[in-house]
Amino acid sequence: MYAKVREHDNLVRDMRSKAVLNTDKEGLQEYLRKRDLAKKEQAEQIETKNRLEKIEQDMSDIKNLLKELVNLRSKDGN
């Protein structure tokens, strides 16, 4: 058995447990949509960060290889 909470259309009180329950299904759907969107955005940010770190590492590797090539040419006298 539920009783309406005064001045709150979306709230009811469970008379057995005395818990106050929110019955706003549209609000719940909006919350779930926003939560899922936030999770997706966070995953995309993590992926972007990981890709950037990989690019930075690749650039560092390329730079080191170029330095090695220059050093080899210098030693060979070319």
N, C-alpha and C positions, 0 to 999 in steps of 0.2 A: 504494500500500500504506500502510495506517495502523496505528499501534500505540497501544494505550491508554496514557494517562498515569497513572502510579501515584497512587492516592489522590484522583483527580479523575475521577468517572464521566462527566462531560460533555466531557472533553478528549481529543483524539487527536493524535498527531504524524504528519505527512506524512513518510514516510521518505525521499522523494526530495528535497523542499525543506527538510526539517527544521523546517517551520513547525508551530506548535501551533494546532490548530483547535478551536473551541467547537462542539459538536454539539447544544446545548440549544435545540431549535426552539421550545419553549414560552417559554423566556426571551427569545428573539428576538422572538416575537410580542408578548409583554408589553412589551418595550422599544419596538417600533414603535407599539403602541397608545398608550403613554404619550407618546411623541414627537409623535404626531399630535394628541393631546389638548392638549399644551402649545402646539403651533403654533396650534390653534384658539383656545385661551384668549388667546394673545398677539394674534391678529388681532382678537378681540372687544374686548380692552383698547384697541387702537389705534383701532378704530372708535368706541368709547365716548369716548375722548379727543378725537377729531376732532369728534364730535357736540357735546360739551361746549364746545369752542372755537367752534363755529359758533353755538351758543346764546348764548354770551357776546358774540360779535360782534353778533349780532342785537339783544341787549339794549342794547348800547352804541349801536347805530344808532337804536333806538327812543328812548333817553334823549336823544340829540342832536336828534332830530326834535321831541321835546317841548320842549326848551330853545328851539329855533327858534320854535315856536308861541308860547311864553310871551313871547319877545322881540318877535315881530310884534304880539301883542296889546298889549304895553306901549307900543310905538311908535305904535300906532293910537289909544291912549287908551281902550281898551275895558276 
